[in-house]
Amino acid sequence: MSAPASLDQVVPPRASGFNRFARAFTASRTAVVGLTLLAVVVLLALLAAWIAPQNPYDLTQLDILDGRMPPGSTSASGMTFWLGTDDQGRDMLSAILYGLRISLFVGVTSAVVAAAVGALLGLFAAYAGGRIESALMRLVDLQLSFPAILIALMILAFLGKGVLNVVLALVIVEWAAYARTARASALIESRKEYIEAARAMGASPWRILLRHLLPNCLTPLMVIATVQVARAIALEATLSFLGLGVPVTEPSLGMLIANGYQYMLSGKFWISFYPGLALLFTVIAINLVGDRLRDVLNPRGAS
Amino acid sequence: MSAWLLRRLLQAIFVVIAMTVIVFIGISVIGDPVETLISQDADQGERLRTIAAFGLDRPLWVQYLSFLNGAIHGDLGRSFVYNEPALQVILQRMPATLELAVAAMLLAIVIGIPLGLFAGVKPHSPVSKAIMTGSILGFSLPGFWVGLLLIMVFAVQLGWLPSGGRGETRALLGIQWSFLTLDGLQHMILPALNLALFKTSLVMRLVRAEAREIIPQDYIRTARAKGLSERAVVSRHLLKNIMIPVVTIVGLEFGSVIAFSVVTETIFSWPGMGKLIIESIHVLDRPMIVAYLMIIVLLFVAINLLVDCLYAVLDPRVRTSR
């Protein structure tokens, strides 16, 4: 057995790897802006219950007389509505903070579940080969040839509204992209010697898949997952806007925009405008971070 | 070639049949059709008679076969709402959607190609950087929200353009079109712009990437060396070679424009088939949902088949590799 000192030289300590990554990531100013924006958005969503001026779902706190007030107006009880109110007299700022929470929840949950399902199926396809592989990949090709919004629309037409139904629809829409990436990187990895070594040592197929292949395919999957969260949030908002997404009792940003749509024509823009702005910032922040992740983690894309 | 084509055709047919199964099972899951067909106070005997009359007492696979038989003969059921054959209602709405989609694609090309060319030919100009940033924005902006902003600015604040509807239409070949009248064109501008937003960014980036790839090549250098003006180099040598991939992508994206028109039509009350399907889903008009999905599936399978055949004609490697 070799001494620990010499082992340190071969395997660099974890922290330095992360430091190197952090340095490369922060070299781009737009990426830092994106990350900061994303951190703010996530914090606002997590702390919504404590920082929102009002609980937008507590009907006792709402006064219908405060309905459709423009930004900056003051209610009868002396509260200022910085972003105005909706038709129920709900403070838009509070509604946006709570809506952000639902949008992020739907986006992140669907991306994580889709990543797990897609990655496993992709790895399995690469490992199994033959008929199973070609059948799975045909399915992936087929699904990716249809626009995401159509597939989601179809599933929600069958299942009906609901937060979990939306998550399920998004998972079905998204899994194919992960499966394709996981298979592609697993095909490269499985030719390498450490897989052969594991096989020679008699490791079971599942062990090779989960303990050896999966960790080494994680990087490209993480890059895709970041972009997919943004796509999922935008798609959920679109579906909710069409009235097929989340129910009225749990309004996401898309639902809030839909609620303000009818008042837009009479010039009351704020009910739709500010939730849309929040949605835009969220999506752009995630995309900026995702772009940088791809540049840093993918050596081929580095320019 | 013919063997390849036959296999590809069989594949397409298999996909269509598989989708009919999925759609049929899916549609059988939602709600009980008996509830919508029979009044609340009907007695048990009447219930059973109605169920038998609509054939809902048969096993699911028999129901599926009779649905498939109808579908082959162009009968996808009667709409509960319009009380007309569902297929007919959709086909009536189709020209409006196609017209809007074509207008959006044209806008994407007319705006996207010059901007992309500029960014590709002069990559270090600040204008090019602005164009590229704009295209990122085009990808990130939620499409439906942009539609609302367009209405807010151009219809409500400025009052320049109408906020919805198709405007005045005129008949051509027995079909009503908006693009033949001034009023119709005015109604079309905002929804077409909205629908074109994403594709414009796509065309822009594609043209820029292609231009960056072609400009360093020898024939461009030769053209410049023999003293051709920059204008002639770009329009005759560069643009011509860029057009092939651009036309391919634009053709491929046509389906997704029709898909996204579901959103645009809802925002701008454009009476096409996208708005129709959303309304049908809300009132659970099952024959309508089925008919729309089947038409969309056929459309996409046809587009994919066409593109594959085009590739096979253009690139012999595709034929031999399968």
Interface residues (C-beta under 8 A of the other chain):
Chain A: L142 S145 F146 P147 I149 L150 L153 M154 I155 L156 A157 F158 L159 G160 A230 A234 A237 T238 F241 L242 G243 L244 G254 I257 Y261 M264 L265 S266 G267 F269 S272 F273 G276 L279 L280 V283 I284 N287
Chain B: V15 V23 G26 I27 V29 I30 I136 L137 F139 S140 L141 P142 G143 F144 W145 L148 L149 I151 M152 A155 V156 Q157 S163 G255 S256 A259 F260 V262 V263 T266 I267 I277 I278 I281 H282 I289 L293 I296 F300 N304
